[in-house]
Amino acid sequence: MKAIGYIRVSTTGQANEGVSLDNQMAKIRAYCELKDIELVEVIEDAGISGAKSTRDGYQRVLSLCGNGEIGAVIVFSISRFTRSTKDLLEFVDTYVIKKRITLHSLSESLDTSTPTGRFMLKVMGAMNELEREQIGERTKSALQYKISRNERAGQIPYGWSLSENGNTLVENPKEQEAIKLIAVLKEKGYTLRAICIELTKKGYTPVGKTWHPQSIARILRRAA
């Protein structure tokens, strides 16, 4: 049976967590040798989230599966393959069930050539998506907490500057004036582009040196 391997990392830091590209590849090759599977290619996506189905490597896997060129896909773990339950279920329905392509996941000791294996695959996909959503919620809560304490959380928003200690945000008087003027002009019915022109006339300078309608829209959303 001909097979392709698929490996992925979303960050360089994962190299320290035992899921580096080299580590995944070595385990996949060893597995294929043990199972007497002909590994014809190992496809990789480096530095890309598993929630994105537009990954070049992932799309190539789907293309090869669709062309009937291979009979199996070998991955280190389901989370390396995809973190989207929707994408996983589509793969199972389109390729595993209809095309009879087997998906092997080393970490979960999974083989979809059996009904039990296909069922467990769907369960693990749902668990992976739940984990991703929980991480996102925790990150969002942490950022909101930092913002509530006027602490820096990512890029410094217009209207604020870093304090001397570099950890908290303090109001930038000149930029705060611009924010108030933006709100007034919007209330008067000015378009975003007209607001840009008015701010430039009055000498208010944005971060990028030139005002753009998108910048005005972001400021209005934050002030809402």
C-alpha positions as CSV (number, residue, x, y, z in Angstrom):
1,M,0.0,0.0,0.0
2,K,1.3,3.4,-0.9
3,A,1.0,6.1,1.7
4,I,1.9,9.8,2.3
5,G,2.9,11.3,5.6
6,Y,1.8,14.7,6.8
7,I,3.6,16.7,9.5
8,R,2.9,20.2,10.9
9,V,4.0,22.7,13.5
10,S,2.2,26.0,14.2
11,T,5.1,27.6,16.1
12,T,8.9,27.1,16.4
13,G,8.4,26.6,20.1
14,Q,6.8,23.2,19.5
15,A,10.3,21.9,18.7
16,N,10.8,21.8,22.4
17,E,7.5,20.0,23.1
18,G,8.4,16.8,21.3
19,V,6.4,17.5,18.1
20,S,9.1,19.1,15.9
21,L,8.9,18.4,12.2
22,D,12.0,16.1,12.3
23,N,10.6,14.2,15.3
24,Q,7.2,13.7,13.5
25,M,8.9,12.6,10.3
26,A,11.2,10.1,12.1
27,K,8.2,8.5,13.9
28,I,6.2,8.3,10.7
29,R,9.0,6.6,8.8
30,A,9.6,4.1,11.6
31,Y,5.9,3.3,11.7
32,C,5.7,2.6,7.9
33,E,8.7,0.3,8.1
34,L,7.1,-1.6,11.0
35,K,3.8,-1.9,9.1
36,D,5.4,-2.6,5.7
37,I,3.7,0.5,4.3
38,E,5.4,2.2,1.2
39,L,5.9,5.8,2.2
40,V,6.2,7.7,-1.1
41,E,6.2,11.3,0.3
42,V,6.1,13.3,3.5
43,I,4.3,16.6,3.2
44,E,4.8,19.4,5.7
45,D,3.2,22.7,6.8
46,A,5.6,24.8,9.0
47,G,4.4,27.6,11.2
48,I,0.7,27.3,10.3
49,S,-2.3,26.7,12.5
50,G,-4.1,23.4,12.2
51,A,-7.4,25.3,12.2
52,K,-6.7,26.6,8.7
53,S,-7.8,24.3,5.8
54,T,-6.0,26.6,3.3
55,R,-2.6,25.2,4.3
56,D,-0.6,24.3,1.1
57,G,0.6,21.0,2.5
58,Y,-2.9,20.0,3.7
59,Q,-4.4,20.9,0.3
60,R,-1.8,18.7,-1.4
61,V,-2.8,15.8,0.8
62,L,-6.4,16.3,-0.2
63,S,-5.4,16.5,-3.9
64,L,-3.4,13.2,-3.7
65,C,-6.3,11.5,-1.9
66,G,-8.7,12.8,-4.5
67,N,-6.6,11.5,-7.4
68,G,-6.5,8.0,-6.0
69,E,-2.7,8.0,-6.0
70,I,-2.3,6.8,-2.4
71,G,-4.1,4.5,-0.1
72,A,-3.2,5.9,3.3
73,V,-2.3,9.0,5.1
74,I,0.0,8.8,8.1
75,V,0.1,11.5,10.8
76,F,1.8,11.9,14.1
77,S,-1.5,13.0,15.8
78,I,-4.9,14.2,14.8
79,S,-4.1,17.7,16.2
80,R,-1.2,17.9,13.8
81,F,-3.4,16.9,10.9
82,T,-6.3,19.3,11.7
83,R,-7.8,21.1,14.7
84,S,-11.1,21.7,12.9
85,T,-13.8,19.1,13.5
86,K,-15.6,20.2,10.3
87,D,-12.5,19.6,8.2
88,L,-11.9,16.3,9.9
89,L,-15.4,15.0,9.4
90,E,-15.3,16.1,5.7
91,F,-12.0,14.2,5.3
92,V,-13.6,11.1,6.9
93,D,-16.7,11.2,4.8
94,T,-15.0,12.2,1.5
95,Y,-11.8,10.1,1.6
96,V,-11.9,7.6,4.4
97,I,-15.4,6.3,3.7
98,K,-16.0,7.0,0.0
99,K,-12.4,6.6,-1.3
100,R,-11.4,3.8,1.2
101,I,-8.3,5.8,2.2
102,T,-7.1,4.9,5.7
103,L,-5.9,7.5,8.1
104,H,-3.3,6.4,10.7
105,S,-2.5,8.5,13.7
106,L,0.5,7.4,15.7
107,S,-0.2,9.2,19.0
108,E,-3.7,7.8,19.2
109,S,-2.9,4.4,17.8
110,L,-5.6,5.0,15.3
111,D,-6.4,3.0,12.1
112,T,-9.6,4.0,10.3
113,S,-9.8,0.8,8.3
114,T,-12.3,-0.3,11.0
115,P,-15.7,1.1,12.0
116,T,-14.4,1.6,15.5
117,G,-11.4,3.5,14.3
118,R,-13.6,5.8,12.2
119,F,-15.9,6.5,15.2
120,M,-12.9,7.2,17.5
121,L,-11.5,9.6,14.9
122,K,-14.7,11.7,15.0
123,V,-14.7,11.8,18.8
124,M,-11.0,12.9,19.0
125,G,-11.6,15.6,16.4
126,A,-14.4,17.0,18.5
127,M,-12.1,16.9,21.6
128,N,-9.3,18.7,19.7
129,E,-11.7,21.5,18.6
130,L,-13.0,21.9,22.2
131,E,-9.4,22.2,23.4
132,R,-8.6,24.9,20.8
133,E,-11.7,26.9,21.7
134,Q,-10.9,26.7,25.4
135,I,-7.4,28.0,24.8
136,G,-8.8,30.8,22.8
137,E,-11.2,31.7,25.6
138,R,-8.5,31.7,28.2
139,T,-6.3,33.9,26.0
140,K,-9.2,36.3,25.5
141,S,-9.9,36.5,29.2
142,A,-6.2,37.2,30.0
143,L,-6.0,40.0,27.5
144,Q,-9.3,41.6,28.8
145,Y,-7.9,41.4,32.3
146,K,-4.7,43.2,31.3
147,I,-6.6,45.8,29.4
148,S,-8.9,46.5,32.4
149,R,-5.7,47.2,34.4
150,N,-4.3,49.5,31.7
151,E,-1.5,47.0,31.1
152,R,0.0,46.4,27.7
153,A,-1.7,43.7,25.7
154,G,-0.1,43.4,22.2
155,Q,0.1,46.5,20.0
156,I,-0.3,49.9,21.7
157,P,-3.7,51.3,20.7
158,Y,-3.9,54.8,19.3
159,G,-4.6,57.3,22.1
160,W,-2.2,55.6,24.6
161,S,1.5,55.4,25.3
162,L,3.7,53.2,27.5
163,S,4.4,54.4,31.0
164,E,8.0,54.8,32.1
165,N,8.1,51.3,33.5
166,G,7.0,49.9,30.2
167,N,4.3,47.7,31.7
168,T,1.2,49.9,31.8
169,L,-0.6,52.3,29.4
170,V,-1.1,56.0,30.0
171,E,-3.2,58.4,28.0
172,N,-1.5,60.3,25.2
173,P,-3.1,63.8,25.4
174,K,-2.6,64.7,21.8
175,E,-4.0,61.5,20.5
176,Q,-6.9,61.5,23.0
177,E,-7.8,64.9,21.5
178,A,-7.9,63.3,18.0
179,I,-10.1,60.5,19.3
180,K,-12.6,63.0,20.7
181,L,-12.6,64.9,17.4
182,I,-13.2,61.7,15.4
183,A,-16.3,61.0,17.6
184,V,-17.6,64.5,17.1
185,L,-17.1,64.5,13.3
186,K,-18.7,61.1,13.0
187,E,-21.7,62.4,15.0
188,K,-22.0,65.3,12.5
189,G,-22.2,62.8,9.6
190,Y,-18.7,63.0,8.3
191,T,-17.6,60.0,6.2
192,L,-14.5,58.1,7.3
193,R,-12.5,59.6,4.4
194,A,-13.7,63.1,5.3
195,I,-12.6,62.6,8.9
196,C,-9.1,61.6,7.6
197,I,-8.9,64.9,5.7
198,E,-10.1,66.9,8.7
199,L,-7.6,65.3,11.1
200,T,-4.7,66.0,8.7
201,K,-5.7,69.6,8.4
202,K,-5.7,70.1,12.1
203,G,-2.2,68.5,12.5
204,Y,-3.1,65.2,14.1
205,T,-0.7,62.5,13.0
206,P,-1.5,58.8,13.1
207,V,0.9,56.0,13.9
208,G,1.5,55.3,10.1
209,K,1.9,59.0,9.3
210,T,-1.1,58.9,7.0
211,W,-4.8,58.6,8.0
212,H,-6.8,55.8,6.4
213,P,-10.6,55.1,6.7
214,Q,-9.8,51.7,8.2
215,S,-7.8,53.3,11.0
216,I,-10.7,55.6,11.8
217,A,-13.1,52.6,11.8
218,R,-10.9,50.8,14.3
219,I,-10.7,53.8,16.6
220,L,-14.5,54.2,16.5
221,R,-15.0,50.5,17.4
222,R,-12.6,50.7,20.4
223,A,-14.4,53.8,21.6
224,A,-17.9,52.4,21.2
